[in-house]
Amino acid sequence: MRPLWRCRACGAHWPCQPARLALLVEYRHDRTALLVYLGGLMAEAGEQLARLNGHDHPGDLHERFLGWARARGGTMFHVNPEPGAEIHHTDPFAVPAGQRSPARRLRGRLAAPVTLWTAPGPAGLTVSSTLVAEGEPDRLLGLIDPESDLWAAAEAAGRFAVAPLGPPHRQLADRFAGLFPSPGGLFAIGSWIDTPYGPVPADAGAWAGCQLDSAREYGWGLLVEATIETVELAEETAPLLHYRGRYHELG
């Protein structure tokens, strides 16, 4: 989020861990292009952050924007070169627990349902901050990334669909969160049902069609308010939950 240069989703300094992983996937065949892209953003961030607080020094920004991307081979894991070594599946970009904000750590301790929001276009986004409020009419609220393709499509169409995801949708959730490659496009894999509100997974246990009412900045996200116009319920399925940075299942 400009000009603070923090991630709207997690609040960490951008590029945060999920952003770095997504960039490495996107530019996996052209590291030079990635460095050029990051260099341009570093220059922009330097100017904006200097105007705001003057605390970010060029050396700090260089390491933040370019240092991690220049790592040999861009490996996603720590590898011990000694004979008999193993790959250690630890995250080289994770913010140490002691440096995370208390609010972010509190948020991580709140288990949240994983949902997929889609809009005509099509466009989609994984969202773990969805709330349904019963009333006359019924309403739906959620926090999303205002710079996402989903928001641009939903704002243009004035409507969107929301589907709860289940354990079989882990890879789909990562794909629409930008953490997993999507050759051919986000909707190229899997079976989809076309609706006036946006495509929904054919195996989703339920989905809601919503009319966009309003949206406003809320923290580092965009608080979207909508009226539920239709609800389709199929067989009841187990939910996919997000808790402390990982997917979980009930029971």
C-alpha positions in Angstrom: 0.0 0.0 0.0 1.5 3.3 -1.1 2.9 5.5 0.3 3.4 3.4 3.5 4.7 0.4 1.5 3.1 -2.1 3.7 1.2 -5.2 2.7 -2.6 -4.5 2.9 -3.2 -8.2 3.8 -0.6 -8.8 6.7 0.7 -5.3 7.5 4.3 -6.3 7.1 6.8 -4.2 5.1 6.4 -4.9 1.4 7.5 -7.1 -0.2 6.4 -9.3 2.6 6.9 -13.1 2.6 3.8 -14.0 0.5 4.7 -11.2 -2.0 8.2 -12.5 -2.4 7.1 -16.1 -3.0 4.6 -14.9 -5.6 7.2 -12.8 -7.3 9.7 -15.6 -7.4 7.0 -17.8 -9.0 5.9 -15.1 -11.5 9.5 -14.3 -12.6 11.0 -17.8 -12.2 12.3 -17.8 -15.7 13.6 -14.2 -15.8 15.5 -13.1 -12.6 16.8 -10.0 -14.4 13.3 -8.8 -15.1 12.4 -9.3 -11.5 15.4 -7.2 -10.3 14.6 -4.4 -12.8 11.0 -4.4 -11.6 12.0 -4.3 -7.9 14.6 -1.6 -8.6 11.9 0.7 -10.0 9.7 0.1 -7.0 12.6 0.6 -4.6 13.2 4.1 -6.1 9.5 5.0 -5.8 9.4 3.7 -2.2 12.5 5.7 -1.3 11.0 9.0 -2.4 7.6 8.4 -0.7 9.0 7.0 2.5 11.5 9.9 2.8 8.7 12.4 2.5 6.7 10.5 5.2 9.3 9.9 7.9 12.9 9.9 6.5 13.7 6.7 8.4 14.3 4.4 5.5 17.9 4.6 4.3 19.0 3.5 0.8 21.0 0.6 2.2 18.0 -0.7 4.1 15.7 -0.4 1.1 18.2 -2.1 -1.1 18.3 -5.2 1.1 14.5 -5.0 1.5 13.7 -4.8 -2.2 16.6 -6.5 -3.9 18.8 -8.4 -1.4 16.5 -11.4 -1.1 15.9 -11.6 -4.9 19.6 -11.7 -5.6 20.0 -14.9 -3.6 21.8 -17.7 -5.5 19.3 -19.7 -7.5 16.3 -18.1 -5.8 15.8 -21.4 -3.9 12.6 -21.5 -1.8 14.3 -23.7 0.9 17.4 -23.7 3.0 19.8 -26.3 1.6 22.8 -27.7 3.5 25.6 -28.4 0.9 27.3 -31.0 3.1 27.1 -34.7 2.0 23.9 -36.3 3.2 22.2 -33.0 3.7 18.5 -32.6 3.6 16.2 -29.8 2.4 14.7 -27.9 5.3 11.1 -26.8 4.7 11.4 -23.5 6.6 10.4 -20.1 5.3 13.5 -18.0 4.6 11.4 -14.8 4.4 9.1 -15.2 7.5 9.1 -12.3 9.9 10.5 -13.5 13.3 7.7 -14.0 15.8 9.2 -11.3 18.1 9.1 -8.7 15.4 5.4 -9.2 14.4 2.9 -6.6 15.6 0.7 -7.7 18.5 -2.4 -7.0 16.4 -1.1 -9.2 13.6 -0.3 -12.0 16.1 -3.8 -11.6 17.6 -5.4 -11.9 14.2 -3.4 -15.1 13.6 -5.0 -16.6 16.6 -8.5 -16.1 15.3 -9.6 -19.0 13.2 -11.3 -17.8 10.0 -13.2 -19.5 7.2 -11.5 -19.4 3.9 -13.8 -18.1 1.1 -13.5 -17.4 -2.6 -14.9 -14.1 -3.9 -15.4 -13.9 -7.7 -16.9 -11.3 -10.0 -17.8 -11.0 -13.7 -14.7 -10.6 -15.9 -13.9 -13.0 -14.4 -11.7 -12.2 -11.4 -11.3 -13.8 -8.0 -9.6 -13.5 -4.7 -9.2 -15.7 -1.6 -10.7 -13.9 1.4 -10.5 -15.0 5.1 -12.4 -12.1 6.6 -16.0 -12.8 5.5 -19.0 -12.2 7.8 -22.7 -12.8 7.2 -25.2 -10.6 9.0 -28.8 -11.8 9.1 -31.5 -9.1 8.7 -34.0 -7.7 6.3 -32.2 -7.7 3.9 -29.4 -10.1 4.8 -25.9 -8.5 4.4 -22.4 -9.7 3.8 -19.2 -7.9 4.8 -15.5 -8.6 4.1 -12.0 -7.1 4.1 -10.3 -7.3 0.7 -7.3 -5.9 -1.1 -8.3 -2.7 -2.8 -5.6 -3.1 -5.5 -6.8 -6.6 -6.4 -8.3 -7.5 -9.8 -11.3 -8.8 -7.8 -12.1 -5.4 -6.4 -11.8 -3.7 -9.8 -14.2 -6.3 -11.4 -16.7 -6.2 -8.5 -16.8 -2.4 -8.5 -17.3 -2.3 -12.2 -20.1 -5.0 -12.2 -21.7 -3.9 -8.9 -22.0 -7.5 -7.8 -19.9 -10.5 -6.8 -20.2 -14.1 -5.6 -18.9 -15.7 -2.4 -18.3 -19.4 -1.9 -17.0 -21.1 1.3 -14.1 -23.4 0.5 -13.4 -26.8 1.9 -10.3 -29.0 2.6 -10.1 -30.1 -1.1 -9.7 -26.5 -2.1 -6.3 -25.8 -0.5 -4.5 -25.4 -3.8 -7.3 -23.3 -5.3 -7.1 -21.0 -2.2 -3.4 -20.5 -2.7 -3.8 -19.9 -6.4 -6.3 -17.1 -5.9 -4.2 -15.7 -3.1 -1.3 -15.4 -5.6 0.8 -18.0 -3.7 0.6 -20.7 -6.3 1.3 -20.6 -10.1 -1.8 -20.4 -12.4 -0.7 -21.2 -15.9 -3.5 -20.3 -18.3 -5.2 -18.1 -15.8 -6.9 -18.4 -12.4 -10.0 -20.1 -13.8 -8.2 -22.5 -16.2 -8.1 -25.3 -13.7 -11.1 -27.1 -12.2 -14.8 -27.1 -12.9 -16.8 -23.9 -12.6 -20.4 -22.8 -12.6 -21.1 -19.6 -14.4 -23.5 -17.3 -12.4 -24.5 -13.7 -13.0 -22.4 -12.8 -10.0 -19.2 -14.6 -11.1 -17.9 -18.2 -11.5 -18.2 -20.5 -8.5 -16.4 -23.8 -8.0 -18.7 -26.7 -9.2 -18.0 -28.6 -6.0 -18.6 -25.8 -3.6 -21.1 -26.7 -0.9 -22.8 -23.3 -1.1 -22.5 -19.8 -2.7 -24.1 -16.4 -2.3 -24.7 -13.8 -5.0 -24.2 -10.3 -3.6 -25.0 -6.8 -4.7 -22.3 -4.3 -3.9 -23.5 -1.6 -1.5 -20.5 0.3 -0.4 -16.8 0.1 0.4 -14.4 2.2 2.4 -10.8 2.0 3.6 -10.5 0.1 6.9 -7.0 -0.4 8.3 -4.9 -1.6 5.4 -7.8 -3.2 3.6 -11.1 -2.3 2.0 -14.2 -3.0 4.0 -16.9 -4.1 1.5 -20.6 -4.1 2.4 -23.1 -6.0 0.2 -26.7 -7.2 0.2 -27.2 -10.9 -0.3 -29.6 -11.4 -3.2 -29.4 -15.2 -3.6 -28.1 -18.2 -1.7 -27.5 -21.6 -3.2 -27.0 -24.5 -0.8 -25.9 -27.9 -1.9 -24.7 -30.7 0.3 -23.1 -29.6 3.5 -19.3 -29.8 3.4 -16.5 -29.4 5.9 -15.0 -25.9 6.0 -11.4 -24.9 5.3 -10.1 -22.7 8.1 -7.1 -20.4 8.3 -5.3 -20.3 11.6 -1.9 -18.9 12.5 -0.8 -18.8 8.9 -1.8 -22.3 8.0 -4.9 -24.2 6.7 -6.8 -26.4 9.2 -9.8 -28.7 9.2 -12.4 -29.3 11.9 -11.8 -32.3 14.1 
